[in-house]
Amino acid sequence: MAGMRNPRILVAVAVVAVLGVVAVVAFGAGGSDDGADPPVPTGGPRPLAEPVRTVRSELTLERFVLPTTGQPEELVVSLPEQRLNVPATTGGATQVLLRCVDRSGTETLRQTVAWPLLEEPGFPPHIHQAIRPDVLDGVRGCRLTGPGIDFRGRVSGRVPAGR
């Protein structure tokens, strides 16, 4: 019996080896700091077997002006391509990231928003984003990013008033 190994030790070694492989597979991929944007919350896990192809599209930027005061109240970011405003575009992610910059490229707004975008009769899918008037006056471009999307909108001067 001196040549036989203890079966309990063999089982314990096998379990540790399996757990080690699981840990490497689950956590070993890790991330690298390549300067890319931080991950956007996705609203839940997606199956890894179905990568989402990134779609690019234009955004429309407008200021919503309150009729009673004539003062800008919010930035409206619209997606003219309504067909893209579906959960499948982001692989099921329920949140995306809205970022806006001023003329020097400085980020002046960074906000996680719900996906798909709001749909109201007579308007393309859009976001109503509260923003201070002085910040709104400086906005020159916005970008909506997340799994499967990279949408951009630019204006050459002040963000125009919407309809």
N, C-alpha and C positions, 0 to 999 in steps of 0.2 A: 504493500500500500504506500510505501514511501515514494514511489514514482508517480502516483496519481495526484493530480492537483485537486484542491478543494473546490467543489462545484459552486459554492456560494461566492468565492473570490472570482471565479471565471465569469459568473453572471454579473457581478458588480463591475468588473472591468469592461464587459461588453456594453452595459448600460451607460457608463461614463463615456465610452467611445461614441455611441450613438448620439448622446446628448451633445457631445462636442461637435459632431458633424451638423446637427440641427442648428446649433448656435452659430456656426460659421455660415451656413446657408442663410439663416434668418437675419443675422446682424453683420456678417463679414463683409458684405458689399460696401457698406459705409458710404460716405460721400467725400468728395474732395472739394476744397475751396478753390474753385476755378474762376471766381469773380462773378459767377452767374447770380441772377436774382434768387432770393431765398424761396423755398417752396411755398406754393399757395395752398391754403387749406382746401381739400377736395371734397369735403362733405362725406367722406367714407372711403373705404378701400375699393379699388378697381381690380378686376382680374388682371394679373400680370400677362396673361397670354394674348390680350387684346390691346396692343399699343394704339394710342390715339394719334392720328396724323394731324399735324398742325395746319390749321386753316388761317389764311390771312384775309383781312377785309378792311374796308374803310369805315371810320366812324364820323358822325356829324356832331359838331359841338355848337351848342346854342346857349344863350342866357335866357332864363325865364324871367320876364319882367312882370311884376305885380301891377295889374291895371290900375288899381286905386292909388298907388304911390308913384308908379313909374320907376321904382328902384329894382335893381336885379335881386332876385331872391335865391336863385340856385342855378347851377350848371346842369344842363340837360345833355347827356351823351347818348346818341342814338345809333342804332345798327340798321342801316338801310336794307341789308340783305336779311329779311325776315326768316328765310328758310334756314339760316344758321342758328337761330334762336331756339334750339332744342337741346334736351339733355344729352343726346348722343354726340353732339359736337364736342363736348368736354369729357366724353366717356363716362358720363353720369356724375361728374363733379357738380356740387351745388353752390360753390363759391368761386369767384374769380377776383383778380386784383385790378383796380383802377388806379392809374398813376398819371398825374398831369405835371407838366413842366412849364417854366416861364421861358422868355426869349433867350436866356443864357443857358438853358438846359437844366437849371436847378429844379429839383422836384419840389413842387408846392402843395401837392395833394397825393396822398396814398391811402386808399380805402378798400377794404374787402367788401364786395357786393354780391348779392344773390344772383345765381344763374339758374334758369334762363332769365333774361331781362324782363322787366315789366312790359306788358302789352295792354294798351288802351285803344278803344275803337278810334280809327282815324289817324293813328300815329304809329310810326315804326317802333319796334322794341327799344326800350330806353331805360336810362337811369336818371333819377332826380337826385342830384348831389348838392346838399347844402354847402355853401362856400362863402367866405367873407367877400364883400364887394371888391376890396383892394386886391385880394388874391385872384378873384375872377378876372379883373381887369388885366392881370399879368399873364394869364394862361395863354399859351401858344400851341400846346399840343397835349393830347392825352393818349394813353395806351391801355388797352384792356387785355390782360394776359391770364393764362391758366392752362390746365391740361388741354391741348388741342386747339388753342386759340391764340392769336396774336393780331389784335385789331388796333388800328391807329387812326387818329384824326388830328389835323393841323389847321391852324388859321394863321393868316399873315399879319393881321392886326388884332384888334380887340375881338373877342368872341361876339358874334352877331346876335341880335335879339331874335328869338324864335317867333313862330307864327302865332 
